[in-house]
Amino acid sequence: MPLAEAPRDRLRIERLSVATTIGVRDWERVVRQHVHVDLELAIDARRAAAEDQLADALDYGAVARHVEAFVAASAFRLVESLAEAIAGQLIGALGAQWARVTVHKPRAVPNAADVSVTIERSA
């Protein structure tokens, strides 16, 4: 009997906006800036889809609130460090097996609308 293929289901949250301390310049250490966070988590949605019950799903509202609180309380110099820490939260505190995190820092570079870093981590 062949092994069942692991689900390729994903939960995505896009452009979660949070004010935080981010940057290397002196003024960035005292002025909070908004970053936007994109999250993608590997999930198994089969039971939630079959039962149609929140108890069987990964509550994306709870995920968003957790990430918002974490980012708001953080103070990183590098966008890379913030992305890594968010991925650690998703895997460690929320039990995700795999996560892709993009942190956007709007207007970080003159004449550019956005700068972002995307990382992927697994448990």
C-alpha positions in Angstrom: 0.0 0.0 0.0 1.6 3.4 -1.0 2.2 6.0 1.7 -0.2 8.9 1.7 1.2 12.1 0.2 1.6 14.9 2.7 -0.8 17.7 2.1 0.4 20.8 0.3 -2.2 23.1 2.0 -1.1 26.6 2.8 -2.4 29.3 5.1 -1.5 32.8 3.8 -1.7 36.2 5.5 -0.6 39.1 3.4 0.5 42.6 4.2 0.0 42.5 8.0 0.9 46.0 9.0 2.7 46.6 12.3 4.6 49.5 13.8 8.0 48.4 15.3 11.5 49.5 15.9 13.6 48.5 12.9 16.8 49.9 11.4 20.4 50.7 11.9 20.3 54.5 11.9 20.0 56.4 15.1 16.7 57.9 14.2 15.3 54.5 13.4 16.0 53.3 16.9 13.6 56.0 18.4 11.0 56.4 15.7 8.7 53.4 15.2 8.1 52.5 11.5 5.5 50.3 9.9 6.6 47.1 8.3 4.3 44.8 6.3 4.5 41.0 6.9 3.5 38.3 4.6 3.1 34.8 6.1 2.7 31.4 4.5 2.4 28.3 6.6 2.1 24.7 5.7 -1.1 23.2 7.1 -3.2 20.1 6.8 -6.7 21.5 6.1 -8.4 18.2 5.4 -10.1 17.8 8.7 -11.1 21.5 9.0 -12.5 21.3 5.4 -14.4 18.1 6.2 -15.8 19.2 9.6 -16.2 22.9 8.9 -15.2 23.7 12.5 -12.7 26.3 13.7 -11.5 23.9 16.3 -10.1 21.7 13.5 -8.4 24.6 11.7 -5.4 26.8 12.3 -7.0 30.0 13.5 -5.5 32.7 11.2 -6.9 35.4 13.5 -4.9 34.0 16.4 -1.8 33.7 14.1 -2.1 37.3 13.0 -2.6 38.6 16.6 0.4 36.6 17.8 2.7 37.9 15.0 1.4 41.5 15.5 2.2 41.4 19.2 5.6 39.9 18.7 6.6 42.4 16.0 5.2 45.4 17.9 7.3 44.4 20.9 10.5 43.7 19.0 13.4 46.0 18.2 15.6 44.6 15.4 18.3 46.4 13.4 17.9 44.2 10.3 14.8 43.1 8.3 16.5 39.7 8.0 16.7 39.3 11.8 13.0 40.2 12.1 12.0 37.7 9.4 14.0 35.0 11.1 12.5 35.7 14.5 8.9 35.7 13.1 9.6 32.3 11.4 10.9 31.0 14.8 7.7 32.1 16.4 5.6 30.4 13.8 7.5 27.2 14.1 8.2 27.2 17.8 5.2 28.8 19.4 2.5 28.0 16.9 3.7 24.6 15.7 4.0 25.2 12.0 6.1 22.6 10.2 7.2 25.1 7.5 6.9 28.8 7.1 7.7 31.4 4.5 8.0 35.0 5.9 8.4 38.2 3.9 9.1 41.4 5.8 8.5 44.6 3.8 10.0 47.9 4.8 8.3 50.5 2.7 10.3 53.5 1.5 13.5 52.2 3.0 15.4 53.1 -0.2 15.0 56.5 -1.9 13.0 56.2 -5.2 11.8 52.6 -4.3 8.4 51.9 -3.0 9.5 48.9 -1.0 12.3 46.7 0.2 11.7 43.2 1.4 13.3 40.0 2.5 11.8 36.6 2.2 12.9 33.5 4.1 11.7 29.9 4.3 12.2 27.8 7.4 11.1 24.3 8.5 10.8 22.6 11.8 
